[in-house]
Amino acid sequence: MRDKVLQELHRERTERGFTVGDIYLAKVRKVAPGLNAAFVDVGHEKDAFLHYFDLGPQYRNSYKFTKGAVSGSVRSPLLDGWKLEGDIDKNGKIADVVSASQSVMVQIAKEPISTKGPRLTAEVTLAGRYMVLVPFINKVSISSRIKDGEERDRLKRLMQSIKPDNFGLIVRTNAENKKVVDLDADLKHLITRWETCFHNLRNAIPPKRVLGEIDRTSAVLRDLLNKDFANIHVNDELLAEEVRQYLGKIAPDKAGIAKLYKGKLDIFDNFGVNKQIKQAFGKQVMLPSGAYLIIEKTEAMHVIDVNSGARKGGQNDQEQNALEINLEAAREIARLLRLRDMGGIIACDFIDMYSAENRRALHKAFKEAMADDKAKHNILPPSRFGVVELTRQRVRPETEIDTSESCPTCGGTGEVQAPVLIIDEIENALNYLLGEKEMTGLVLHVHPFIHAYLTRGLPSIRQKWWWRWKKWVKVVPEGAHQYLQYTVFDSKGEVVPL
């Protein structure tokens, strides 16, 4: 949350498996030359997809290492003295390097989505807090977000001096201005994970997961934690302690911000998360100004429509109103894309603007609002029809939360009780109150439809009640009542419990 507004929502499903980052020993089922790809068995009901471009330049080394690790001919996880083979042809054919029934080490690049199996990469990497470890290359790359030339040179020299032979490193933005001891500890942790992967390969029979991604809590802290974090609230004592220990390793100065929540109210209710989930995950999302978004999902793309709704424009002209609504909508759409983890092609139908300068302002504002999004994305300028098209990387299924509720009248069945049955229920209640308890002056509040059913006709049902109990019951139509709801009041105007 940022300024009490929900920014991202992560849900961990430990039973599902096939999480982005998991490493598997898998078996090639078949090679599809027409697609320049292979279908691979990783244990999912649908075969996973491995394209030639996802093999990585060092595929021959990876395959040779995996084969040796499984058979036992490769005895060490470290690559000292390993003779690196040449890169595979950048524009080659998959049939030249991969064949059916081969065992290959692969990593989940995209989780299973809809009817598709996982998307794989054979270029295995291990992500840490400050760097990414890449086996079988001898290159150090620095994040482009680190702009300071001296700092880039310092990090490059440092990483070159401490990295093991035949391992490459990608230095992440978080590493900027970090001490040698922090970077060295992160590197050793990654090497330990690589060793675990190697030992799990020994005598493994595919498909088998040989290294799992760390749990979602640790992954979120690893990827998102920065100096702006003020508090981390946890409602589980064991997990709170784990978070403190993890923070102690990766950011000792932040260990104190992890706090155990002990309130009686549910933690998500206390911080307003559940309310915001209800507001943000429906088909219609309201904006503070009174405008609203309509979000529709199809197989091919997501479509978002921006509507002015009940927004009052004051003295501004139509063009200025449209610009203000569109800028507000762009910021909210950028938040919702991260929050709902929406990916693929997204078409946003903004309110038409005739000024080219305003359209440019919208495009710029949208890109700025999306700047914090870690998923790769590309935003096109508004089209002639006011539609902004964008693509956003989709690596896991969209977070879907059903914000609808069952109809309180029919209970979600689509069927309601016949009015004649509710009349029987009312008459039983009146028989108890008028006959057995001998009450008088009763007032019955019912839905207008039921009111008409009781009072119309000659003789009406209400008149029959008079003949039966010799007491008059006043029937009042109540528009706020549900169709089959009724309330009985006594002569003092108080509700009679039934």
C-alpha positions, -999 to 999 in steps of 0.1 A, spaced: 0 0 0 11 35 -7 -5 64 12 -32 38 23 -40 30 -13 -36 -7 -24 -9 -9 -50 -2 -47 -54 -18 -79 -42 2 -112 -42 -14 -145 -34 7 -176 -29 -7 -210 -39 17 -235 -25 -2 -265 -39 -3 -254 -75 34 -255 -84 48 -243 -117 58 -209 -103 79 -185 -123 115 -192 -114 111 -229 -106 138 -251 -122 129 -285 -136 146 -315 -151 122 -321 -180 119 -344 -210 114 -332 -246 82 -348 -260 84 -336 -296 101 -311 -317 79 -288 -339 102 -275 -367 73 -254 -381 71 -234 -348 109 -237 -343 100 -249 -308 97 -280 -287 69 -293 -265 83 -304 -231 70 -325 -203 74 -308 -169 46 -327 -152 18 -303 -160 -13 -316 -177 -4 -296 -208 30 -298 -224 52 -268 -217 65 -247 -247 102 -241 -253 110 -218 -283 144 -218 -300 150 -182 -289 145 -193 -253 172 -219 -254 199 -193 -247 232 -190 -264 249 -214 -240 224 -243 -245 251 -268 -254 269 -262 -221 237 -264 -201 227 -297 -218 262 -312 -213 262 -301 -176 227 -314 -169 235 -348 -186 267 -351 -166 251 -341 -133 223 -367 -137 247 -395 -146 274 -385 -121 302 -379 -145 301 -342 -135 312 -342 -98 312 -305 -89 286 -278 -92 313 -252 -97 325 -246 -132 362 -242 -126 381 -255 -155 349 -261 -175 356 -257 -212 329 -235 -225 315 -246 -259 305 -220 -285 272 -203 -287 244 -219 -307 235 -201 -340 213 -171 -332 191 -178 -362 193 -216 -362 167 -243 -362 157 -261 -330 159 -296 -347 197 -290 -350 202 -288 -312 172 -305 -296 157 -339 -302 128 -359 -288 133 -377 -255 162 -355 -244 164 -346 -207 169 -308 -204 171 -284 -175 145 -256 -179 131 -228 -159 95 -216 -158 93 -182 -176 55 -180 -176 30 -199 -155 2 -219 -171 -25 -195 -183 -60 -205 -194 -56 -235 -217 -18 -230 -223 9 -249 -205 39 -232 -189 64 -212 -211 100 -223 -205 135 -210 -209 166 -232 -209 188 -202 -199 186 -208 -162 192 -179 -139 191 -174 -101 178 -141 -88 191 -126 -56 185 -92 -39 214 -74 -56 223 -96 -86 212 -124 -109 235 -154 -113 239 -167 -149 259 -200 -154 281 -207 -184 291 -171 -193 319 -148 -181 302 -115 -184 291 -89 -158 262 -66 -168 250 -36 -148 214 -24 -146 207 5 -169 189 23 -141 222 28 -124 233 61 -141 264 71 -121 294 62 -142 318 58 -113 294 35 -94 289 14 -126 327 10 -129 330 2 -91 304 -25 -93 318 -40 -125 353 -43 -111 341 -56 -78 319 -83 -94 346 -94 -117 369 -99 -88 346 -120 -66 325 -140 -91 334 -177 -97 348 -188 -131 323 -194 -159 295 -177 -140 281 -144 -152 263 -117 -132 236 -92 -138 238 -65 -112 204 -52 -101 195 -16 -93 193 -24 -56 231 -30 -56 238 7 -60 261 21 -33 260 -13 -14 290 -25 6 313 -54 -6 301 -75 24 265 -73 13 272 -81 -23 295 -110 -14 268 -125 10 242 -123 -18 265 -140 -43 274 -168 -18 236 -174 -12 231 -177 -50 260 -202 -53 245 -222 -25 212 -224 -43 230 -235 -75 248 -263 -55 214 -274 -42 201 -276 -78 231 -296 -88 227 -322 -60 190 -326 -68 199 -334 -104 219 -365 -94 200 -396 -106 169 -375 -112 142 -389 -134 122 -363 -155 99 -346 -149 112 -334 -116 115 -300 -99 151 -296 -89 149 -261 -74 119 -241 -63 115 -204 -63 116 -190 -28 82 -184 -11 61 -155 -23 67 -134 9 105 -136 5 102 -129 -33 81 -98 -27 106 -85 -1 135 -93 -23 121 -76 -54 101 -47 -39 117 -37 -6 133 -2 -7 140 27 16 104 40 13 90 10 31 78 21 65 59 -9 80 54 -46 73 24 -60 92 21 -97 96 -8 -116 113 11 -148 119 37 -150 147 59 -176 129 59 -158 96 66 -125 113 97 -139 128 108 -154 95 103 -120 79 125 -103 106 152 -129 100 150 -125 62 152 -87 66 181 -91 89 200 -108 61 191 -86 32 184 -52 49 195 -52 85 185 -15 89 149 -25 80 145 -54 104 125 -33 129 97 -24 105 82 -60 106 54 -60 131 31 -87 144 -6 -76 141 -26 -86 171 -59 -67 165 -92 -85 169 -104 -72 135 -92 -91 104 -59 -76 92 -72 -68 58 -103 -52 72 -83 -32 97 -61 -17 69 -90 -13 44 -76 -39 20 -109 -59 17 -129 -28 9 -104 -17 -18 -104 -52 -33 -142 -50 -36 -138 -16 -53 -109 -25 -76 -117 -61 -89 -152 -56 -102 -163 -49 -137 -170 -13 -128 -144 7 -109 -154 41 -96 -129 71 -96 -129 97 -68 -142 124 -92 -174 105 -100 -161 91 -134 -158 54 -137 -141 26 -157 -157 -5 -173 -132 -34 -175 -140 -64 -198 -119 -95 -203 -119 -115 -235 -98 -143 -248 -78 -120 -271 -74 -88 -249 -87 -67 -221 -108 -37 -229 -112 -7 -206 -138 20 -212 -135 54 -195 -168 72 -187 -174 106 -172 -203 94 -151 -216 118 -125 -185 141 -126 -193 178 -125 -171 198 -147 -178 232 -132 -169 261 -155 -145 241 -176 -152 235 -212 -157 199 -226 -121 195 -238 -106 204 -204 -131 181 -186 -121 153 -209 -84 159 -203 -88 159 -165 -109 127 -165 -85 110 -189 -55 119 -167 -72 106 -136 -83 74 -154 -47 68 -167 -33 69 -132 -60 45 -119 -56 21 -149 -18 20 -143 -25 10 -107 -52 -16 -116 -29 -33 -142 -4 -40 -114 -30 -48 -88 -49 -72 -110 -18 -84 -128 -35 -79 -161 -13 -88 -192 -14 -92 -229 -30 -67 -252 -50 -40 -234 -72 -14 -253 -82 17 -233 -110 38 -248 -105 72 -233 -129 102 -237 -124 118 -271 -101 148 -271 -96 170 -302 -64 188 -292 -32 171 -303 -14 187 -273 -39 171 -249 -35 137 -265 3 140 -261 -2 150 -225 -24 119 -219 3 97 -235 30 112 -214 10 110 -181 1 73 -188 38 64 -194 48 82 -162 21 64 -142 34 30 -156 71 38 -149 71 19 -116 56 -12 -132 83 -39 -132 65 -59 -159 77 -51 -194 52 -29 -212 48 -7 -243 22 21 -246 12 35 -280 0 71 -285 -38 76 -287 -52 66 -320 -75 87 -342 -105 72 -322 -90 80 -288 -80 45 -281 -47 38 -263 -33 4 -270 -6 -12 -248 9 -45 -242 20 -57 -207 41 -88 -200 20 -117 -187 40 -142 -166 13 -156 -144 -25 -158 -145 -44 -126 -139 -55 -122 -102 -93 -126 -103 -115 -120 -72 -152 -124 -75 -168 -92 -61 -204 -103 -68 -226 -117 -41 -255 -141 -43 -290 -125 -45 -304 -123 -10 -339 -132 -23 -331 -162 -45 -297 -173 -29 -281 -173 -64 -304 -200 -78 -323 -176 -101 -356 -188 -85 -377 -171 -58 -403 -185 -36 -439 -184 -49 -459 -155 -34 -486 -179 -22 -460 -196 0 -450 -163 17 -487 -156 23 -489 -189 42 -459 -179 62 -474 -145 71 -507 -161 80 -490 -185 104 -472 -156 121 -505 -137 124 -523 -167 138 -497 -169 165 -498 -132 173 -536 -125 169 -549 -159 180 -526 -173 206 -510 -140 220 -543 -120 214 -524 -89 202 -542 -60 185 -532 -30 164 -507 -50 143 -491 -33 112 -477 -55 85 -450 -40 62 -445 -58 29 -431 -53 -6 -455 -32 -28 -462 -63 -50 -472 -84 -20 -493 -54 -6 -513 -54 -38 -518 -92 -36 -531 -89 -1 -554 -59 -5 -569 -61 -40 -601 -80 -49 -634 -85 -32 -631 -101 -8 -594 -94 -3 -571 -117 17 -569 -89 44 -607 -90 47 -606 -127 51 -582 -122 80 -608 -99 96 -635 -125 93 -611 -151 107 -597 -133 138 -621 -104 142 -591 -81 143 -579 -56 117 -544 -58 103 -530 -26 86 -509 -35 56 -483 -10 45 -463 -11 12 -426 -8 19 -404 -1 -12 -372 -8 7 -383 -44 15 -371 -73 -7 -398 -91 -27 -405 -118 -1 -395 -98 31 -421 -88 57 -420 -71 91 -447 -69 118 -450 -39 141 -471 -38 173 -495 -10 184 -465 9 199 -446 9 166 -420 -16 177 -409 -46 156 -424 -79 167 -397 -106 167 -407 -137 148 
